[in-house]
Amino acid sequence: MVSLPPAPPAGYRPAVRFEYPMRSLHIISIVALVASFVGFGFIATQAQGRTLGELFSLNIFQILIILLLLPATILIHELMHGVTYQLLGYQVSYGIAPELGAAYAAAFGQFQQRQHNLIVALMPLLVITGIGVIAMTIPATPFLAAGAFVVLLINTSGAVGDVYITWRLLKMPPRTLLYDVSAAQMLIFEPASP
């Protein structure tokens, strides 16, 4: 979905286009994947009393389930963004943006409050990480731990854009507004006076 860029609301400066530094985020995503592998791997092996190799000694059925966790994690991650937007009163659109190499949940054509976007951006990372770590630490559940480990790797490395926008938003005035024109174009409206 694409909407026309709006005029600035009264008391706001003209829009500035928000840009994700894609190359840098891809590199950071790889670093996050490695760090997650080490960190969550340590938690899983300590909690289960097994090596990662032992955790992933799976039968074909279990391997297929683990492989299905990739699209399922992406879907759940985006649904969490979308449900959070809806709970905050926004109309939500879901889709895939091939030009970005990403799935999305967005509130197109609506002014969004900065603090709402902080909540929306971090919700999947916080909730999925919390549930995943708990699942990995349930004693004597190696298959559950292996699945949670995979979900945590996917979610953490896939959340680098969410962490980036959170970092950027925290540097902006509290009354800042965001506006999604399309999956590839977001506008920032900062208040004219603090």
Beta strands, then each sheet from edge to edge (+ up, - down):
strand 1: 16-18
strand 2: 93-97
strand 3: 102-106
strand 4: 111-113
strand 5: 177-182
strand 6: 185-189
sheet 1: 1+ 6- 5+ 4-
sheet 2: 2+ 3-
end
